[in-house]
Amino acid sequence: MTIKDLKPAAVFAIFDEINQVPRPSKKEGKIRQYLLDFAAKHGIDVKTDAVGNVAMFKPATPGHEKAPRVIMQAHMDMVCESNDKNFDFENSPIHTIVDGDWLRADGTTLGADNGIGMAAALAALTDDTLVHGPLQGLFTVDEETGLTGANNLGEGMIDGDMLLNLDSEDDAEIFVGCAGGVDTTCTFHYERSLAPTDFHYFKVDIRDALGGHSGGDIHLGRINANKLLTRFIFGLSTKFEIALAEIDGGNLRNAIPRAAHAIIGVHTSNKELVSAEFNQFVADIEGEYADIEPTVKLSLESVERPEFTIDADTARRLIQALYSAPHGVVSMSRDIEGLVETSTNLAAVKMIADNNILVTTSQRSSVESRKWDIAHQVEALFTLAGATVTHGDGYPGWKPNLNSRIMKIASDAYEELYGIKPAIKAIHAGLECGLFLTKYPHLDMVSFGPTLQGVHSPSERMYIPAVERFYGQITRTIEKVANL
């Protein structure tokens, strides 16, 4: 069986087309053109704005022109993570595999976040049997790395009354609130030192951890490869003189780091002791994470002496800061049981131009003051370590409205179709809804989607039966609004 055999056929056919089109964040030109071509092919009015968002407009079914105007919204870009470091996300399609009741990709992120939202919206816009009021589709750019599209949505791009955000990941759940977030970046400047000739050099490598979404999965206690790497290096530094020649870990601010490595040196007399220390470290990690991280791999191998190392003072401050930096859940919500209120993600460590090392972190909270509190804690720590610290503009949270009209309509639609009353929840991940509210405060919004797992990692997969329920909920909700 392949994706072409799955139902609802229209949704999966469009999703398959979308996955043939490269769409990394900030490089959405090809998927934007696909959307414009799709609109032209189906005779749908379309417009774009200065940052590249695309909006589509379909007139109401005759007799339903005065119904509230419904916007279906999804984002164009996808998180690009692969088990193959050479996979070319800018030019290569995503290859899908039907694995029982699940759809996954062949060693990469699937792109169901948020390709399935786009596919469902486009299917509804081209469904001539659907009874609807004035119907719109809004497809935004760069949700994953900056919410650029939602933050810079052009004037007149939408004029709806109710918005269906199609970017959630749990069947039979409707989300009415989300966390806000902000990125904090910390830059260390180092001097290059000649690598000691009487040292032996090792590459410490951590790979194939589960990773995952830094909002939706942050409470699961998974390995952060950056934290694990610096834990080992710091431990060594308390026993031996070490030299740090290279360090790299993580990629995206909104993904828990799955891999990290460093090249370190120790005096040749301590070579065997380091190997023994590493073996003990591996045993400790296997004991701590046996039930959580079955795929993680840790290795230590000898390498050639590098020409240069990071100066000892900067290396010491960097490792101490990374090892002590907070990561994970900071606090739980007192209002909604089981909801993470505040968290932080030590996302990436990169050696960049001009002898700089860039540390990227991201903070989330459903309480604006708590968001900035944890961001400032990160700032204080890295400032003490001698780094230059900056914060991004951030994005607002979405305060739940439990009296929402569209919430009740979407809930009733799901219950009528499937006999289950969906749970009403808030989510710790960031959604674009908070930004839409700043521009269109009258909007009544909900977010829902099919079941996705392993989002933002190559283990991402989508539960096929949930897609049919997802699309059914969309179309029944639109029909119910049309008859108000």
C-alpha positions as a LaTeX table, in Angstrom:
\begin{tabular}{lrrr}
\hline
Residue & $x$ (\AA) & $y$ (\AA) & $z$ (\AA) \\
\hline
Met1 & 0.00 & 0.00 & 0.00 \\
Thr2 & 1.15 & 3.54 & $-0.77$ \\
Ile3 & $-0.09$ & 7.02 & 0.08 \\
Lys4 & $-2.15$ & 6.98 & $-3.13$ \\
Asp5 & $-4.37$ & 4.25 & $-1.62$ \\
Leu6 & $-5.24$ & 6.19 & 1.55 \\
Lys7 & $-8.50$ & 7.93 & 2.40 \\
Pro8 & $-9.73$ & 10.61 & 2.32 \\
Ala9 & $-8.32$ & 10.36 & $-1.17$ \\
Ala10 & $-8.45$ & 14.09 & $-1.97$ \\
Val11 & $-6.55$ & 15.04 & 1.20 \\
Phe12 & $-3.82$ & 12.43 & 0.79 \\
Ala13 & $-3.44$ & 13.16 & $-2.93$ \\
Ile14 & $-2.79$ & 16.83 & $-2.18$ \\
Phe15 & $-0.51$ & 15.95 & 0.75 \\
Asp16 & 1.50 & 13.75 & $-1.61$ \\
Glu17 & 1.81 & 16.65 & $-4.06$ \\
Ile18 & 2.92 & 18.96 & $-1.25$ \\
Asn19 & 5.62 & 16.50 & $-0.19$ \\
Gln20 & 7.10 & 16.62 & $-3.68$ \\
Val21 & 7.77 & 20.33 & $-3.16$ \\
Pro22 & 10.77 & 21.40 & $-0.99$ \\
Arg23 & 9.67 & 23.79 & 1.77 \\
Pro24 & 12.30 & 24.51 & 4.43 \\
Ser25 & 11.61 & 27.45 & 6.69 \\
Lys26 & 12.56 & 30.77 & 5.09 \\
Lys27 & 12.81 & 29.04 & 1.70 \\
Glu28 & 9.14 & 28.66 & 0.82 \\
Gly29 & 9.34 & 29.97 & $-2.75$ \\
Lys30 & 8.60 & 26.61 & $-4.36$ \\
Ile31 & 5.64 & 25.75 & $-2.12$ \\
Arg32 & 4.26 & 29.28 & $-2.56$ \\
Gln33 & 4.34 & 28.79 & $-6.31$ \\
Tyr34 & 2.60 & 25.44 & $-5.88$ \\
Leu35 & $-0.21$ & 27.18 & $-3.98$ \\
Leu36 & $-0.55$ & 29.91 & $-6.60$ \\
Asp37 & $-0.65$ & 27.29 & $-9.38$ \\
Phe38 & $-3.22$ & 25.27 & $-7.39$ \\
Ala39 & $-5.47$ & 28.33 & $-7.06$ \\
Ala40 & $-5.17$ & 29.11 & $-10.76$ \\
Lys41 & $-5.92$ & 25.51 & $-11.74$ \\
His42 & $-9.10$ & 25.47 & $-9.65$ \\
Gly43 & $-10.29$ & 29.01 & $-10.39$ \\
Ile44 & $-9.83$ & 30.23 & $-6.80$ \\
Asp45 & $-9.17$ & 33.90 & $-6.09$ \\
Val46 & $-5.76$ & 34.34 & $-4.50$ \\
Lys47 & $-3.51$ & 37.06 & $-3.13$ \\
Thr48 & $-0.08$ & 37.30 & $-1.53$ \\
Asp49 & 1.60 & 39.83 & 0.72 \\
Ala50 & 5.11 & 41.26 & 1.05 \\
Val51 & 6.48 & 38.39 & 3.16 \\
Gly52 & 5.00 & 35.65 & 0.96 \\
Asn53 & 1.85 & 34.57 & 2.77 \\
Val54 & $-0.88$ & 33.24 & 0.46 \\
Ala55 & $-4.63$ & 33.75 & 0.95 \\
Met56 & $-7.39$ & 32.08 & $-1.07$ \\
Phe57 & $-11.05$ & 33.08 & $-1.26$ \\
Lys58 & $-14.10$ & 31.07 & $-2.32$ \\
Pro59 & $-17.59$ & 32.60 & $-2.51$ \\
Ala60 & $-20.35$ & 31.11 & $-0.38$ \\
Thr61 & $-22.64$ & 28.38 & $-1.57$ \\
Pro62 & $-25.72$ & 30.21 & $-2.95$ \\
Gly63 & $-28.08$ & 31.05 & $-0.09$ \\
His64 & $-25.32$ & 31.08 & 2.55 \\
Glu65 & $-23.68$ & 34.40 & 1.73 \\
Lys66 & $-24.53$ & 35.95 & 5.11 \\
Ala67 & $-23.01$ & 33.16 & 7.19 \\
Pro68 & $-19.94$ & 33.95 & 9.30 \\
Arg69 & $-16.77$ & 33.90 & 7.20 \\
Val70 & $-14.50$ & 30.94 & 8.00 \\
Ile71 & $-10.71$ & 30.96 & 7.55 \\
Met72 & $-8.79$ & 27.68 & 7.37 \\
Gln73 & $-5.17$ & 28.36 & 8.31 \\
Ala74 & $-1.96$ & 26.34 & 8.04 \\
His75 & 1.72 & 27.11 & 7.58 \\
Met76 & 3.81 & 26.29 & 4.51 \\
Asp77 & 7.18 & 25.44 & 6.02 \\
Met78 & 8.38 & 22.25 & 7.66 \\
Val79 & 11.12 & 21.31 & 10.11 \\
Cys80 & 13.96 & 19.65 & 8.18 \\
Glu81 & 15.56 & 16.86 & 10.22 \\
Ser82 & 17.13 & 13.75 & 8.69 \\
Asn83 & 19.07 & 10.68 & 9.72 \\
Asp84 & 21.18 & 11.33 & 6.59 \\
Lys85 & 23.18 & 14.52 & 7.06 \\
Asn86 & 23.47 & 14.83 & 3.27 \\
Phe87 & 19.73 & 14.82 & 2.58 \\
Asp88 & 18.97 & 17.91 & 0.48 \\
Phe89 & 15.75 & 19.41 & 1.82 \\
Glu90 & 16.00 & 22.35 & $-0.59$ \\
Asn91 & 15.75 & 20.17 & $-3.68$ \\
Ser92 & 14.58 & 16.66 & $-2.73$ \\
Pro93 & 11.03 & 15.37 & $-2.19$ \\
Ile94 & 9.91 & 13.66 & 1.00 \\
His95 & 9.47 & 9.92 & 0.47 \\
Thr96 & 6.51 & 8.51 & 2.41 \\
Ile97 & 5.98 & 4.99 & 3.71 \\
Val98 & 2.71 & 3.41 & 4.84 \\
Asp99 & 3.57 & 1.47 & 7.99 \\
Gly100 & 0.37 & $-0.24$ & 9.15 \\
Asp101 & $-1.98$ & 2.48 & 10.37 \\
Trp102 & 0.79 & 5.08 & 10.29 \\
Leu103 & 2.33 & 7.22 & 7.58 \\
Arg104 & 5.99 & 8.13 & 8.02 \\
Ala105 & 8.89 & 9.32 & 5.91 \\
Asp106 & 11.99 & 7.45 & 4.83 \\
Gly107 & 14.53 & 8.74 & 7.36 \\
Thr108 & 13.37 & 12.37 & 7.45 \\
Thr109 & 10.69 & 14.47 & 9.04 \\
Leu110 & 7.35 & 13.71 & 7.36 \\
Gly111 & 6.21 & 17.30 & 7.02 \\
Ala112 & 2.72 & 16.54 & 8.28 \\
Asp113 & 3.46 & 19.52 & 10.50 \\
Asn114 & 1.88 & 21.37 & 8.78 \\
Gly115 & 1.51 & 19.85 & 5.32 \\
Ile116 & $-1.57$ & 17.89 & 6.33 \\
Gly117 & $-3.22$ & 21.14 & 7.43 \\
Met118 & $-2.51$ & 22.68 & 4.04 \\
Ala119 & $-3.78$ & 19.57 & 2.26 \\
Ala120 & $-7.04$ & 19.49 & 4.22 \\
Ala121 & $-7.71$ & 23.19 & 3.62 \\
Leu122 & $-7.04$ & 22.86 & $-0.11$ \\
Ala123 & $-9.26$ & 19.79 & $-0.31$ \\
Ala124 & $-12.11$ & 21.69 & 1.36 \\
Leu125 & $-11.63$ & 24.68 & $-0.96$ \\
Thr126 & $-12.01$ & 22.38 & $-3.98$ \\
Asp127 & $-14.85$ & 20.21 & $-2.64$ \\
Asp128 & $-17.88$ & 21.17 & $-4.74$ \\
Thr129 & $-20.20$ & 19.09 & $-2.54$ \\
Leu130 & $-19.40$ & 21.12 & 0.57 \\
Val131 & $-22.05$ & 23.60 & 1.71 \\
His132 & $-20.28$ & 26.65 & 3.10 \\
Gly133 & $-20.44$ & 30.33 & 3.76 \\
Pro134 & $-17.67$ & 32.65 & 2.53 \\
Leu135 & $-14.58$ & 30.45 & 2.80 \\
Gln136 & $-10.92$ & 31.41 & 2.99 \\
Gly137 & $-7.59$ & 29.65 & 3.17 \\
Leu138 & $-4.55$ & 31.31 & 4.74 \\
Phe139 & $-1.10$ & 29.76 & 4.29 \\
Thr140 & 1.72 & 31.43 & 6.21 \\
Val141 & 5.49 & 31.35 & 5.83 \\
Asp142 & 8.22 & 30.62 & 8.34 \\
Glu143 & 6.13 & 29.44 & 11.27 \\
Glu144 & 8.78 & 27.07 & 12.52 \\
Thr145 & 11.73 & 29.44 & 12.89 \\
Gly146 & 10.20 & 32.82 & 13.60 \\
Leu147 & 6.44 & 33.04 & 13.01 \\
Thr148 & 7.42 & 35.54 & 10.33 \\
Gly149 & 4.30 & 35.12 & 8.24 \\
Ala150 & 1.81 & 35.54 & 11.06 \\
Asn151 & 3.82 & 38.39 & 12.58 \\
Asn152 & 3.89 & 40.31 & 9.30 \\
Leu153 & 0.52 & 39.39 & 7.82 \\
Gly154 & $-0.37$ & 41.99 & 5.21 \\
Glu155 & $-3.37$ & 44.28 & 5.50 \\
Gly156 & $-6.48$ & 42.86 & 3.86 \\
Met157 & $-5.12$ & 39.34 & 3.56 \\
Ile158 & $-8.05$ & 37.94 & 5.54 \\
Asp159 & $-11.45$ & 39.31 & 6.52 \\
Gly160 & $-13.04$ & 36.35 & 8.27 \\
Asp161 & $-14.98$ & 35.99 & 11.51 \\
Met162 & $-13.87$ & 32.51 & 12.62 \\
Leu163 & $-10.49$ & 30.84 & 12.16 \\
Leu164 & $-9.68$ & 27.13 & 12.15 \\
Asn165 & $-5.97$ & 26.70 & 12.85 \\
Leu166 & $-5.14$ & 23.26 & 11.42 \\
Asp167 & $-1.81$ & 22.83 & 13.21 \\
Ser168 & $-2.48$ & 20.67 & 16.26 \\
Glu169 & $-1.39$ & 17.08 & 16.76 \\
Asp170 & $-3.99$ & 15.14 & 18.71 \\
Asp171 & $-7.20$ & 13.60 & 17.44 \\
Ala172 & $-10.35$ & 14.22 & 19.52 \\
Glu173 & $-8.82$ & 17.32 & 21.11 \\
Ile174 & $-9.60$ & 20.97 & 20.46 \\
Phe175 & $-7.11$ & 23.60 & 21.51 \\
Val176 & $-8.20$ & 27.06 & 22.61 \\
Gly177 & $-4.91$ & 28.45 & 23.96 \\
Cys178 & $-1.16$ & 28.19 & 23.53 \\
Ala179 & 2.13 & 29.33 & 25.00 \\
Gly180 & 4.04 & 32.41 & 23.93 \\
Gly181 & 7.74 & 32.18 & 23.26 \\
Val182 & 11.01 & 34.03 & 22.85 \\
Asp183 & 14.47 & 33.05 & 21.62 \\
Thr184 & 17.61 & 33.91 & 23.56 \\
Thr185 & 20.95 & 33.72 & 21.78 \\
Cys186 & 24.35 & 33.83 & 23.47 \\
Thr187 & 27.62 & 34.47 & 21.64 \\
Phe188 & 31.08 & 33.57 & 22.93 \\
His189 & 34.16 & 34.99 & 21.22 \\
Tyr190 & 37.29 & 32.86 & 21.44 \\
Glu191 & 40.93 & 33.03 & 20.47 \\
Arg192 & 42.59 & 30.18 & 18.64 \\
Ser193 & 45.42 & 28.40 & 20.43 \\
Leu194 & 47.87 & 25.97 & 18.91 \\
Ala195 & 46.76 & 22.46 & 19.79 \\
Pro196 & 49.20 & 20.92 & 22.33 \\
Thr197 & 51.42 & 18.32 & 20.73 \\
Asp198 & 51.62 & 16.18 & 23.85 \\
Phe199 & 47.84 & 15.67 & 23.97 \\
His200 & 45.76 & 12.81 & 22.61 \\
Tyr201 & 42.54 & 13.84 & 20.83 \\
Phe202 & 39.13 & 12.21 & 20.87 \\
Lys203 & 35.83 & 12.81 & 19.12 \\
Val204 & 32.93 & 12.45 & 21.55 \\
Asp205 & 29.74 & 11.77 & 19.57 \\
Ile206 & 26.11 & 11.54 & 20.67 \\
Arg207 & 23.54 & 10.73 & 18.00 \\
Asp208 & 20.14 & 9.18 & 17.26 \\
Ala209 & 18.43 & 10.46 & 20.39 \\
Leu210 & 14.67 & 10.80 & 19.99 \\
Gly211 & 14.63 & 14.60 & 20.07 \\
Gly212 & 11.18 & 15.95 & 19.34 \\
His213 & 9.20 & 19.17 & 19.59 \\
Ser214 & 10.58 & 21.55 & 22.19 \\
Gly215 & 7.04 & 22.47 & 23.24 \\
Gly216 & 4.90 & 19.38 & 22.80 \\
Asp217 & 7.56 & 16.88 & 23.92 \\
Ile218 & 9.48 & 18.90 & 26.50 \\
His219 & 7.77 & 17.16 & 29.43 \\
Leu220 & 8.83 & 13.67 & 28.32 \\
Gly221 & 12.31 & 13.88 & 29.82 \\
Arg222 & 14.13 & 12.99 & 26.63 \\
Ile223 & 17.87 & 13.41 & 26.16 \\
Asn224 & 19.16 & 16.81 & 25.14 \\
Ala225 & 22.36 & 15.92 & 23.30 \\
Asn226 & 23.96 & 19.29 & 24.11 \\
Lys227 & 23.40 & 18.75 & 27.82 \\
Leu228 & 24.67 & 15.18 & 27.69 \\
Leu229 & 27.82 & 16.15 & 25.78 \\
Thr230 & 28.76 & 18.95 & 28.15 \\
Arg231 & 27.99 & 16.77 & 31.16 \\
Phe232 & 30.70 & 14.37 & 30.03 \\
Ile233 & 33.19 & 17.11 & 29.15 \\
Phe234 & 32.63 & 18.96 & 32.42 \\
Gly235 & 33.12 & 15.74 & 34.36 \\
Leu236 & 36.43 & 15.16 & 32.59 \\
Ser237 & 37.53 & 18.74 & 33.27 \\
Thr238 & 37.26 & 18.16 & 37.01 \\
Lys239 & 39.86 & 15.37 & 36.75 \\
Phe240 & 42.11 & 16.23 & 33.82 \\
Glu241 & 43.38 & 19.21 & 31.91 \\
Ile242 & 41.42 & 19.24 & 28.66 \\
Ala243 & 41.60 & 21.13 & 25.37 \\
Leu244 & 38.43 & 21.82 & 23.37 \\
Ala245 & 38.96 & 22.01 & 19.61 \\
Glu246 & 35.44 & 21.68 & 18.23 \\
Ile247 & 31.86 & 21.57 & 19.47 \\
Asp248 & 28.58 & 21.29 & 17.60 \\
Gly249 & 25.11 & 20.24 & 18.66 \\
Gly250 & 21.45 & 20.61 & 17.74 \\
Asn251 & 19.97 & 22.57 & 14.86 \\
Leu252 & 16.60 & 24.22 & 15.32 \\
Arg253 & 15.39 & 26.38 & 18.20 \\
Asn254 & 12.13 & 24.42 & 18.42 \\
Ala255 & 13.61 & 20.92 & 18.33 \\
Ile256 & 15.14 & 19.06 & 21.27 \\
Pro257 & 18.73 & 18.34 & 20.14 \\
Arg258 & 19.15 & 14.76 & 18.90 \\
Ala259 & 22.87 & 14.88 & 18.19 \\
Ala260 & 26.03 & 16.66 & 19.34 \\
His261 & 29.76 & 16.12 & 19.14 \\
Ala262 & 33.02 & 17.62 & 20.34 \\
Ile263 & 36.72 & 17.13 & 19.71 \\
Ile264 & 38.68 & 17.24 & 22.93 \\
Gly265 & 42.26 & 16.60 & 23.93 \\
Val266 & 43.89 & 15.29 & 27.12 \\
His267 & 47.51 & 14.67 & 27.98 \\
Thr268 & 48.70 & 11.43 & 26.41 \\
Ser269 & 49.33 & 9.97 & 29.86 \\
Asn270 & 45.59 & 10.15 & 30.55 \\
Lys271 & 44.41 & 8.52 & 27.31 \\
Glu272 & 43.37 & 5.21 & 28.85 \\
Leu273 & 41.79 & 6.91 & 31.86 \\
Val274 & 39.55 & 8.95 & 29.55 \\
Ser275 & 38.37 & 5.79 & 27.80 \\
Ala276 & 37.52 & 4.27 & 31.18 \\
Glu277 & 35.65 & 7.43 & 32.19 \\
Phe278 & 33.65 & 7.30 & 28.96 \\
Asn279 & 32.72 & 3.65 & 29.44 \\
Gln280 & 31.40 & 4.46 & 32.90 \\
Phe281 & 29.52 & 7.46 & 31.50 \\
Val282 & 27.84 & 5.28 & 28.85 \\
Ala283 & 26.80 & 2.80 & 31.53 \\
Asp284 & 25.33 & 5.61 & 33.62 \\
Ile285 & 23.36 & 7.01 & 30.69 \\
Glu286 & 22.05 & 3.61 & 29.67 \\
Gly287 & 20.84 & 3.09 & 33.23 \\
Glu288 & 19.19 & 6.50 & 33.41 \\
Tyr289 & 17.48 & 6.42 & 30.00 \\
Ala290 & 16.93 & 2.73 & 29.28 \\
Asp291 & 13.14 & 3.08 & 29.10 \\
Ile292 & 13.13 & 6.50 & 27.40 \\
Glu293 & 15.89 & 6.55 & 24.78 \\
Pro294 & 16.30 & 3.11 & 23.18 \\
Thr295 & 18.04 & 4.39 & 20.03 \\
Val296 & 20.65 & 6.84 & 21.36 \\
Lys297 & 24.26 & 6.05 & 20.49 \\
Leu298 & 27.36 & 7.34 & 22.32 \\
Ser299 & 30.86 & 6.86 & 20.94 \\
Leu300 & 34.44 & 7.90 & 21.65 \\
Glu301 & 37.08 & 7.57 & 18.97 \\
Ser302 & 40.64 & 8.79 & 18.54 \\
Val303 & 41.23 & 11.48 & 15.89 \\
Glu304 & 44.17 & 13.32 & 14.42 \\
Arg305 & 45.55 & 16.29 & 16.31 \\
Pro306 & 43.74 & 19.45 & 15.13 \\
Glu307 & 45.78 & 22.53 & 14.28 \\
Phe308 & 44.01 & 24.79 & 16.76 \\
Thr309 & 41.90 & 24.63 & 19.91 \\
Ile310 & 39.61 & 27.14 & 21.60 \\
Asp311 & 41.53 & 29.17 & 24.18 \\
Ala312 & 41.33 & 27.53 & 27.59 \\
Asp313 & 39.49 & 30.33 & 29.37 \\
Thr314 & 36.67 & 30.53 & 26.82 \\
Ala315 & 36.38 & 26.74 & 26.63 \\
Arg316 & 36.05 & 26.55 & 30.42 \\
Arg317 & 33.37 & 29.26 & 30.55 \\
Leu318 & 31.48 & 27.76 & 27.60 \\
Ile319 & 31.35 & 24.23 & 29.00 \\
Gln320 & 30.38 & 25.42 & 32.48 \\
Ala321 & 27.59 & 27.59 & 31.07 \\
Leu322 & 26.21 & 24.87 & 28.82 \\
Tyr323 & 26.37 & 22.27 & 31.58 \\
Ser324 & 24.56 & 24.52 & 34.08 \\
Ala325 & 22.08 & 26.07 & 31.61 \\
Pro326 & 18.46 & 25.16 & 32.34 \\
His327 & 16.65 & 22.84 & 29.98 \\
Gly328 & 13.20 & 21.30 & 30.19 \\
Val329 & 10.08 & 22.00 & 32.25 \\
Val330 & 10.38 & 24.96 & 34.60 \\
Ser331 & 6.82 & 24.94 & 35.97 \\
Met332 & 3.39 & 23.37 & 35.42 \\
Ser333 & 0.14 & 25.24 & 35.00 \\
Arg334 & $-1.99$ & 25.71 & 38.10 \\
Asp335 & $-5.06$ & 26.36 & 35.94 \\
Ile336 & $-5.06$ & 23.42 & 33.51 \\
Glu337 & $-4.03$ & 20.03 & 34.88 \\
Gly338 & $-1.15$ & 18.40 & 33.03 \\
Leu339 & $-0.25$ & 21.50 & 31.00 \\
Val340 & 3.36 & 22.68 & 31.02 \\
Glu341 & 3.31 & 26.37 & 31.89 \\
Thr342 & 6.96 & 27.36 & 31.38 \\
Ser343 & 9.95 & 25.64 & 29.77 \\
Thr344 & 13.29 & 26.30 & 28.11 \\
Asn345 & 15.21 & 24.46 & 25.40 \\
Leu346 & 19.01 & 24.51 & 25.04 \\
Ala347 & 18.63 & 24.14 & 21.31 \\
Ala348 & 21.92 & 24.54 & 19.45 \\
Val349 & 25.65 & 25.18 & 19.81 \\
Lys350 & 27.47 & 26.24 & 16.65 \\
Met351 & 30.98 & 27.46 & 15.86 \\
Ile352 & 30.46 & 30.31 & 13.41 \\
Ala353 & 32.53 & 32.91 & 11.58 \\
Asp354 & 35.05 & 35.25 & 13.18 \\
Asn355 & 35.95 & 32.91 & 16.05 \\
Asn356 & 32.46 & 32.99 & 17.59 \\
Ile357 & 30.36 & 30.26 & 19.15 \\
Leu358 & 26.59 & 30.78 & 18.99 \\
Val359 & 24.33 & 29.18 & 21.58 \\
Thr360 & 20.62 & 29.23 & 20.70 \\
Thr361 & 17.92 & 28.72 & 23.33 \\
Ser362 & 14.15 & 29.12 & 23.31 \\
Gln363 & 11.75 & 29.84 & 26.15 \\
Arg364 & 7.99 & 29.23 & 26.26 \\
Ser365 & 5.24 & 30.07 & 28.73 \\
Ser366 & 1.50 & 30.58 & 28.82 \\
Val367 & 2.20 & 33.39 & 31.32 \\
Glu368 & 3.92 & 36.35 & 29.68 \\
Ser369 & 5.82 & 37.41 & 32.79 \\
Arg370 & 7.08 & 33.85 & 33.38 \\
Lys371 & 8.27 & 33.66 & 29.75 \\
Trp372 & 10.49 & 36.67 & 30.29 \\
Asp373 & 11.55 & 35.47 & 33.74 \\
Ile374 & 13.10 & 32.28 & 32.38 \\
Ala375 & 14.56 & 34.16 & 29.40 \\
His376 & 16.23 & 36.57 & 31.80 \\
Gln377 & 17.56 & 33.68 & 33.90 \\
Val378 & 19.22 & 32.30 & 30.78 \\
Glu379 & 20.55 & 35.78 & 30.02 \\
Ala380 & 21.99 & 36.16 & 33.54 \\
Leu381 & 23.75 & 32.80 & 33.42 \\
Phe382 & 25.41 & 33.33 & 30.04 \\
Thr383 & 26.28 & 36.94 & 30.85 \\
Leu384 & 28.13 & 35.71 & 33.93 \\
Ala385 & 29.95 & 33.28 & 31.63 \\
Gly386 & 31.12 & 36.18 & 29.47 \\
Ala387 & 28.80 & 35.76 & 26.50 \\
Thr388 & 26.97 & 38.52 & 24.64 \\
Val389 & 23.23 & 37.83 & 25.03 \\
Thr390 & 20.30 & 39.00 & 22.90 \\
His391 & 16.59 & 38.21 & 22.90 \\
Gly392 & 14.31 & 37.95 & 19.88 \\
Asp393 & 11.05 & 39.83 & 19.62 \\
Gly394 & 9.11 & 36.80 & 20.80 \\
Tyr395 & 5.47 & 36.09 & 20.17 \\
Pro396 & 2.41 & 36.28 & 22.39 \\
Gly397 & 0.47 & 33.42 & 23.86 \\
Trp398 & $-3.20$ & 32.79 & 23.10 \\
Lys399 & $-5.40$ & 33.12 & 26.16 \\
Pro400 & $-8.17$ & 30.49 & 26.26 \\
Asn401 & $-11.74$ & 31.67 & 25.62 \\
Leu402 & $-13.97$ & 28.96 & 27.06 \\
Asn403 & $-17.05$ & 30.83 & 25.80 \\
Ser404 & $-15.91$ & 30.60 & 22.18 \\
Arg405 & $-18.72$ & 30.00 & 19.67 \\
Ile406 & $-16.50$ & 28.23 & 17.14 \\
Met407 & $-15.14$ & 26.00 & 19.92 \\
Lys408 & $-18.65$ & 24.73 & 20.64 \\
Ile409 & $-19.44$ & 24.30 & 16.94 \\
Ala410 & $-16.23$ & 22.33 & 16.27 \\
Ser411 & $-16.80$ & 20.22 & 19.38 \\
Asp412 & $-20.39$ & 19.44 & 18.41 \\
Ala413 & $-19.29$ & 18.60 & 14.86 \\
Tyr414 & $-16.80$ & 15.99 & 16.09 \\
Glu415 & $-19.29$ & 14.49 & 18.57 \\
Glu416 & $-22.03$ & 14.26 & 15.94 \\
Leu417 & $-19.73$ & 12.45 & 13.53 \\
Tyr418 & $-17.82$ & 10.12 & 15.86 \\
Gly419 & $-19.82$ & 9.89 & 19.08 \\
Ile420 & $-16.98$ & 11.25 & 21.21 \\
Lys421 & $-16.92$ & 14.61 & 22.90 \\
Pro422 & $-13.46$ & 16.05 & 22.21 \\
Ala423 & $-11.33$ & 17.35 & 25.06 \\
Ile424 & $-10.89$ & 21.11 & 25.27 \\
Lys425 & $-7.26$ & 21.96 & 25.98 \\
Ala426 & $-4.44$ & 24.47 & 25.77 \\
Ile427 & $-1.06$ & 23.52 & 24.31 \\
His428 & 2.47 & 24.34 & 25.40 \\
Ala429 & 3.67 & 24.60 & 21.81 \\
Gly430 & 3.45 & 27.92 & 20.02 \\
Leu431 & 0.67 & 28.55 & 17.53 \\
Glu432 & 0.15 & 31.50 & 15.24 \\
Cys433 & $-3.23$ & 32.29 & 16.79 \\
Gly434 & $-1.88$ & 34.75 & 19.37 \\
Leu435 & $-0.36$ & 36.85 & 16.58 \\
Phe436 & $-3.56$ & 36.81 & 14.54 \\
Leu437 & $-5.41$ & 38.16 & 17.56 \\
Thr438 & $-3.10$ & 41.16 & 17.79 \\
Lys439 & $-4.14$ & 42.18 & 14.26 \\
Tyr440 & $-7.73$ & 40.89 & 14.29 \\
Pro441 & $-8.93$ & 40.94 & 17.92 \\
His442 & $-12.48$ & 40.01 & 16.88 \\
Leu443 & $-11.43$ & 36.58 & 15.55 \\
Asp444 & $-13.01$ & 33.54 & 17.20 \\
Met445 & $-10.48$ & 30.69 & 16.89 \\
Val446 & $-9.82$ & 27.04 & 17.58 \\
Ser447 & $-7.00$ & 24.69 & 16.65 \\
Phe448 & $-7.26$ & 20.96 & 15.91 \\
Gly449 & $-5.57$ & 18.30 & 13.82 \\
Pro450 & $-4.94$ & 14.56 & 13.38 \\
Thr451 & $-2.68$ & 12.51 & 15.62 \\
Leu452 & 1.01 & 13.14 & 14.95 \\
Gln453 & 3.93 & 11.66 & 16.87 \\
Gly454 & 7.65 & 12.42 & 16.85 \\
Val455 & 7.11 & 15.84 & 15.32 \\
His456 & 10.30 & 17.78 & 14.45 \\
Ser457 & 12.33 & 14.55 & 14.23 \\
Pro458 & 12.85 & 11.80 & 11.64 \\
Ser459 & 10.54 & 9.58 & 13.68 \\
Glu460 & 7.59 & 11.86 & 12.86 \\
Arg461 & 4.53 & 9.84 & 11.88 \\
Met462 & 0.82 & 10.42 & 11.32 \\
Tyr463 & $-2.06$ & 8.15 & 12.33 \\
Ile464 & $-3.93$ & 7.48 & 9.10 \\
Pro465 & $-7.44$ & 6.85 & 10.53 \\
Ala466 & $-7.27$ & 10.18 & 12.38 \\
Val467 & $-6.84$ & 12.09 & 9.11 \\
Glu468 & $-10.30$ & 11.08 & 7.95 \\
Arg469 & $-11.78$ & 12.23 & 11.26 \\
Phe470 & $-9.79$ & 15.47 & 11.01 \\
Tyr471 & $-11.16$ & 16.24 & 7.57 \\
Gly472 & $-14.65$ & 15.25 & 8.61 \\
Gln473 & $-14.48$ & 17.66 & 11.54 \\
Ile474 & $-13.35$ & 20.47 & 9.24 \\
Thr475 & $-16.12$ & 19.98 & 6.72 \\
Arg476 & $-18.88$ & 19.41 & 9.29 \\
Thr477 & $-17.78$ & 22.53 & 11.19 \\
Ile478 & $-17.87$ & 24.59 & 7.98 \\
Glu479 & $-21.35$ & 23.26 & 7.15 \\
Lys480 & $-22.66$ & 24.03 & 10.62 \\
Val481 & $-21.33$ & 27.60 & 10.43 \\
Ala482 & $-22.92$ & 28.00 & 6.99 \\
Asn483 & $-26.31$ & 27.26 & 8.51 \\
Leu484 & $-26.11$ & 29.71 & 11.39 \\
\hline
\end{tabular}
